[in-house]
Amino acid sequence: MWNEEIQDIENGYNKIVNWCFFSTTRNRELAYIYLNDLVKPTDHIQNVLFEIKIDCGKISYPYADISSLSYFPNESEILFMIGTVFHVTDVVYNDVEKQWLIKLELEEDRRKATKDNSCASPSSNVSIRPCLKRAVRTLLQRFDSMSTDDIYMVFKKLCELFPTEKEWLLAIRSHCLANHTEHRYSSALSIFQRSIANYENALVIWWKYIDDIELNCRLDIGDIHMEIARCYTHHLVKNDEQAKIHLNLALKNYELAQKSVLIGNNEKTDVYENVIDIHQMNIDYGDNSKETLEMALKNRESYVEHLLKCCDPNDVILAEPLEKLAKLYKFVEKYDEALVNYEKALEIFKSQTSPDNHSTIRLAKEIIDIYTKHKSDHNSALKYQDIIHDIESKEEPKFGHFMPASELHKKRNVD
């Protein structure tokens, strides 16, 4: 692992996502075989041993013990699904063995304050269907760079492995194909029309499962309506009326999806973010009605409350939602609430091991703007002007000292 990456993790980057199948072993001694004994502490590439905390008895997570299927059964292999998110719990350097030990746990486990993320049904009969759907849904964000032939091949294999779930798997395939063509071939009108046709085909299938509690397909229906709305904002097929219709349908289905007993925290986070986007798109369309703005504020407030249940109060992931909430409060002229949230975001940026000076200055300027223009409180603004001055006075010029052109000409004339 690159030394810079390790330093980033030490400095607070506490999330790791694997973008391929991640092979691990329960045999620690076997893992040591892959370490390089010649690596020095000063080398750019370092030895890293990942120690992952999981419960192998559970089947509700994106990993499996494949020892019985492996060509090397003695390796005690645990295979993690593409897109698994890990949370870093500790980073330690072993001077004797000349290696880093990075301890991980599943982000889903860390966030789970309730049983919302469990794949158990309300009657506690464990089902693999919600887990399978969650895993397959991750493919929606992974297939942009793949060929359509590969997409068909992957889903053909999935249907062979899970024949009883074939129909809704094909709904996700249609969704994947629609996303794929939209993102890769955005210049062709016919491709856009094909994307919308794929979205609509997926909708037809999902409506057959509308009462299936385990699949909670309201999430998928909401996602598809939102993607269709985005299609209709493109200049090739621009249709504001259709875009608004699908945004409202997406909003309705997201609200119903959030009520499901099986929705996980990560899925809740996605829903909150999508609903925020919908409200913003409606505002961008010129809908500044009291009802729309109140709904937008309520959703942003709920999103921040949701994140606070999952994250440390000083987690940098909270800063942007707090800032956007403050911005919306400012837009509706609720300046006291805007100040509270701007200041929370500012404190988060200042508390980081490597402070983000650019963001700190930006937030300080927003706070100064409210105090001076809307509250006529110049004394309170001084504190934040001092923060900006302190940062700017400590920053070194990045490109050295530049001589003004007039001085340069004078110097040349003297020489």
C-alpha positions in Angstrom: 0.0 0.0 0.0 1.3 3.5 -0.8 2.7 5.4 2.2 0.6 8.4 1.3 -2.6 6.3 1.5 -1.6 5.1 4.9 -1.0 8.6 6.1 -4.4 9.6 4.8 -6.0 6.9 6.8 -4.0 8.0 9.9 -5.2 11.5 9.3 -8.9 10.7 9.4 -9.8 9.0 6.1 -11.6 6.2 7.9 -13.5 4.5 5.0 -12.1 1.9 2.7 -14.1 0.5 -0.3 -13.0 -2.5 -2.3 -13.7 -2.0 -6.0 -13.1 -5.7 -6.9 -13.8 -9.0 -5.2 -11.7 -9.0 -2.0 -10.1 -12.3 -1.1 -9.1 -12.8 2.6 -8.1 -15.7 4.9 -8.8 -16.7 8.5 -5.2 -18.1 8.6 -3.0 -15.2 9.7 0.2 -17.1 9.0 -0.9 -17.6 5.4 -1.4 -13.9 5.0 2.2 -13.2 6.1 3.4 -15.1 3.1 2.4 -12.2 0.9 4.4 -9.6 2.8 7.8 -8.3 1.6 10.5 -8.8 4.2 12.8 -6.2 2.4 10.4 -3.3 2.8 11.8 -0.4 4.8 9.8 2.2 6.8 10.9 4.9 4.4 9.8 3.1 1.2 6.9 4.4 -0.8 5.2 1.0 -0.8 4.6 -0.5 2.7 3.5 -3.9 4.0 -0.1 -3.7 5.3 -2.0 -6.5 7.1 -5.8 -5.9 7.2 -7.5 -7.4 10.3 -11.2 -7.5 9.6 -13.8 -8.1 12.4 -16.9 -10.0 11.1 -19.3 -12.6 12.4 -18.9 -15.6 10.0 -22.1 -17.1 11.3 -24.2 -14.4 9.7 -25.5 -14.6 6.1 -26.9 -11.1 5.9 -23.7 -9.4 4.8 -21.7 -9.1 1.5 -19.2 -11.9 2.2 -19.0 -15.7 2.3 -16.7 -18.5 3.5 -15.8 -20.2 0.2 -13.3 -22.7 1.5 -15.4 -25.6 0.3 -15.6 -24.1 -3.2 -12.0 -22.9 -3.5 -9.3 -24.7 -5.4 -7.2 -24.3 -2.2 -9.6 -25.4 0.6 -6.9 -25.1 3.2 -6.7 -21.3 2.7 -9.8 -20.8 4.8 -10.9 -18.1 2.3 -13.5 -15.4 3.1 -14.6 -13.6 -0.1 -16.0 -10.0 0.1 -18.4 -8.6 -2.5 -17.5 -5.8 -4.8 -18.3 -2.4 -3.2 -18.1 -3.5 0.4 -17.5 -0.5 2.7 -15.1 -0.9 5.7 -14.6 1.4 8.6 -11.0 1.8 10.0 -10.9 1.3 13.8 -7.2 1.4 14.3 -3.8 1.9 12.5 -0.6 0.6 14.1 2.9 0.2 12.9 4.9 -2.9 14.1 8.6 -1.9 14.2 9.7 -5.5 14.7 7.8 -7.0 11.7 8.1 -3.8 9.7 4.5 -3.8 8.7 1.3 -1.8 9.3 -1.7 -3.4 10.9 -5.0 -1.7 9.9 -8.0 -3.0 11.8 -11.4 -2.9 9.9 -15.0 -3.6 10.6 -18.0 -3.5 8.3 -19.4 0.0 7.9 -22.9 -1.6 8.0 -22.1 -3.1 11.4 -20.8 0.1 12.8 -23.8 2.1 11.7 -26.4 -0.4 12.9 -27.9 1.2 16.0 -31.0 -0.8 15.5 -32.0 -4.0 13.7 -32.9 -2.0 10.6 -30.0 -3.4 8.7 -30.7 -7.0 9.6 -32.0 -9.3 6.8 -34.4 -11.0 9.2 -38.1 -10.5 8.5 -40.4 -9.2 11.3 -41.0 -12.8 12.3 -37.2 -13.4 12.6 -37.2 -16.0 9.8 -33.9 -15.3 8.0 -34.2 -14.7 4.3 -31.4 -14.2 1.8 -33.6 -12.3 -0.7 -33.1 -8.8 0.8 -29.3 -9.5 1.0 -29.2 -10.7 -2.6 -31.1 -7.6 -3.7 -28.8 -5.3 -1.8 -25.7 -6.9 -3.3 -27.1 -6.8 -6.8 -28.2 -3.2 -6.5 -24.5 -2.3 -6.0 -24.0 -3.3 -9.6 -26.0 -0.2 -10.7 -23.0 1.9 -9.8 -20.4 -0.5 -11.1 -21.3 -1.2 -14.7 -20.6 2.2 -16.4 -17.3 1.0 -17.9 -18.5 -2.5 -18.9 -19.9 -3.6 -22.2 -23.5 -4.5 -22.6 -22.5 -8.0 -23.4 -20.8 -8.3 -20.0 -23.9 -7.0 -18.3 -26.0 -9.6 -20.0 -23.5 -12.3 -19.0 -23.4 -11.3 -15.4 -27.2 -11.3 -15.0 -27.5 -14.6 -17.0 -25.2 -16.2 -14.3 -27.2 -14.6 -11.5 -30.5 -15.9 -12.9 -28.9 -19.4 -13.1 -27.8 -19.2 -9.5 -31.1 -17.8 -8.3 -33.8 -19.0 -10.7 -36.7 -18.2 -8.4 -35.6 -14.6 -8.3 -35.1 -14.3 -12.1 -37.9 -11.8 -12.9 -36.8 -9.0 -10.4 -33.2 -9.7 -11.3 -34.1 -8.8 -14.9 -35.6 -5.6 -13.6 -32.3 -4.6 -12.2 -30.6 -5.6 -15.4 -32.9 -3.2 -17.4 -32.0 -0.5 -14.8 -28.3 -1.2 -15.3 -28.7 -1.1 -19.1 -30.6 2.2 -18.9 -27.9 3.8 -16.7 -25.1 2.4 -18.9 -26.4 3.8 -22.2 -27.4 7.1 -20.6 -23.9 7.7 -19.1 -21.8 6.4 -22.0 -23.6 7.6 -25.1 -25.1 10.9 -24.0 -24.9 12.4 -27.5 -27.3 10.1 -29.4 -31.1 10.8 -29.2 -31.9 7.1 -30.0 -29.8 6.0 -27.1 -31.7 8.3 -24.7 -35.0 6.9 -26.0 -33.6 3.4 -25.4 -32.6 4.3 -21.9 -36.1 5.5 -21.1 -37.6 2.3 -22.6 -35.3 0.2 -20.3 -36.3 2.3 -17.3 -40.0 1.8 -18.1 -39.5 -2.0 -18.6 -37.9 -2.2 -15.2 -40.9 -0.3 -13.7 -43.3 -2.8 -15.2 -41.5 -5.6 -13.5 -41.1 -3.9 -10.1 -44.8 -3.1 -9.9 -45.4 -6.9 -9.8 -43.5 -7.0 -6.5 -45.0 -3.8 -5.0 -46.3 -5.8 -2.0 -43.2 -7.9 -1.5 -41.9 -6.6 1.9 -38.5 -8.3 1.6 -37.6 -6.6 -1.7 -38.9 -3.1 -0.7 -39.0 -2.2 -4.4 -40.2 1.3 -3.7 -36.5 2.1 -3.5 -36.0 0.9 -7.0 -39.1 2.6 -8.4 -38.0 5.9 -6.8 -34.5 5.6 -8.3 -35.9 4.9 -11.7 -38.4 7.8 -11.7 -35.6 10.0 -10.7 -33.3 8.8 -13.5 -36.2 9.3 -16.0 -36.6 12.8 -14.7 -32.9 13.5 -15.3 -33.2 12.1 -18.8 -36.0 14.7 -19.5 -33.7 17.5 -18.4 -31.2 16.7 -21.2 -31.4 19.1 -24.1 -32.0 16.3 -26.6 -35.2 15.2 -25.0 -36.0 18.2 -22.8 -39.5 18.0 -21.3 -39.9 20.0 -18.1 -43.5 18.7 -17.5 -42.4 15.1 -17.8 -39.4 15.8 -15.5 -41.6 17.2 -12.8 -44.1 14.3 -13.0 -41.3 11.8 -12.5 -39.7 13.8 -9.7 -42.9 13.8 -7.8 -43.4 10.0 -8.4 -39.8 9.5 -7.2 -40.6 11.5 -4.0 -43.7 9.6 -3.3 -42.0 6.2 -3.6 -39.0 7.3 -1.5 -41.3 8.3 1.3 -43.0 4.9 1.2 -39.6 3.1 1.0 -38.4 4.8 4.2 -41.3 3.3 6.1 -40.1 -0.3 5.4 -38.9 -2.3 8.4 -36.1 -3.7 6.2 -34.5 -0.6 4.9 -30.9 -0.3 6.1 -29.0 2.8 7.3 -27.0 3.1 4.1 -30.2 2.9 2.0 -31.8 5.5 4.2 -28.8 7.7 3.6 -29.2 7.3 -0.2 -32.9 8.1 0.0 -32.3 11.3 2.0 -29.7 12.4 -0.5 -32.0 11.7 -3.5 -34.9 13.5 -1.9 -32.6 16.5 -1.2 -31.7 16.4 -5.0 -35.4 16.3 -5.9 -36.3 19.3 -3.8 -33.3 21.2 -5.2 -34.4 20.4 -8.7 -37.9 21.6 -8.0 -36.5 24.8 -6.5 -34.3 25.2 -9.6 -37.5 24.8 -11.7 -38.7 27.9 -9.9 -40.9 26.3 -7.3 -40.2 28.5 -4.3 -43.6 27.8 -2.7 -43.8 27.8 1.1 -44.7 24.1 1.0 -41.7 23.1 -1.2 -39.2 25.0 0.9 -40.6 23.6 4.2 -40.4 20.1 2.8 -36.8 20.7 1.7 -35.9 22.1 5.1 -37.5 19.2 6.9 -35.7 16.6 4.8 -32.3 18.3 5.2 -32.9 18.5 9.0 -33.9 14.8 9.1 -30.8 13.9 7.0 -28.5 15.6 9.5 -30.2 13.9 12.4 -29.8 10.5 10.6 -26.1 11.1 10.0 -25.6 12.1 13.7 -26.9 8.6 14.7 -24.4 6.9 12.4 -21.3 9.2 12.7 -19.1 10.9 15.3 -20.2 14.5 15.8 -16.9 15.7 14.4 -16.9 13.4 11.4 -16.1 15.4 8.3 -18.9 13.7 6.4 -21.3 15.9 8.4 -19.8 19.2 7.3 -21.3 19.4 3.8 -24.9 18.5 4.9 -24.7 21.1 7.7 -23.4 23.7 5.3 -26.2 23.0 2.8 -28.8 23.1 5.5 -27.4 26.5 6.6 -27.5 27.7 3.0 -31.2 26.8 2.8 -32.0 28.4 6.1 -30.3 31.6 4.8 -32.3 31.4 1.6 -35.6 31.4 3.6 -34.3 34.2 5.8 -34.0 32.1 9.0 -30.6 33.6 9.8 -30.3 32.4 13.4 -30.7 28.7 12.3 -28.3 29.4 9.4 -25.7 30.7 11.8 -26.0 27.6 14.1 -25.4 25.2 11.2 -22.7 27.2 9.5 -20.8 27.4 12.9 -21.2 23.6 13.4 -19.8 22.9 9.9 -17.0 25.4 10.6 -16.0 23.7 13.9 -15.9 20.3 12.1 -13.5 21.5 9.5 -11.3 23.2 12.2 -11.2 20.0 14.3 -9.7 17.8 11.6 -6.1 16.6 11.9 -5.4 18.3 8.6 -7.8 21.3 8.6 -9.5 22.3 5.4 -8.5 26.0 5.3 -10.3 26.7 2.0 -13.6 25.4 3.5 -13.0 27.2 6.8 -12.5 30.5 5.0 -15.6 29.9 2.9 -17.8 29.2 5.9 -16.4 32.1 7.9 -17.3 34.5 5.0 -20.8 33.2 5.0 -21.1 33.8 8.7 -19.7 37.3 8.3 -22.2 38.0 5.6 -25.1 37.1 7.8 -23.8 39.1 10.8 -23.0 42.2 8.8 -25.8 42.3 6.2 -28.7 40.7 8.0 -28.1 41.2 11.7 -26.0 44.4 11.8 -23.8 42.7 14.3 -20.3 43.8 13.3 -18.7 42.8 16.7 -19.7 39.1 16.2 -18.4 39.2 12.6 -14.9 40.3 13.9 -14.3 36.8 15.4 -14.7 35.2 12.0 -12.7 37.9 10.3 -9.9 37.1 12.7 -10.1 33.4 11.7 -9.7 34.3 8.1 -6.8 36.6 8.8 -5.1 34.0 11.0 -5.3 31.4 8.2 -4.1 33.7 5.5 -1.2 35.0 7.5 0.1 31.5 8.1 -0.2 30.2 4.6 3.0 30.2 2.6 3.0 31.4 -1.0 2.7 28.2 -3.1 4.8 29.5 -6.0 7.5 31.5 -4.2 7.9 35.2 -4.3 6.7 37.0 -7.5 8.3 40.4 -8.4 5.9 43.0 -9.7 6.4 43.8 -13.4 7.3 47.4 -12.7 10.1 46.4 -10.3 11.3 43.8 -12.8 11.7 46.5 -15.5 13.5 48.8 -13.0 15.9 46.0 -12.1 16.6 45.3 -15.8 17.3 48.9 -16.5 19.8 49.1 -13.6 21.5 45.9 -14.7 
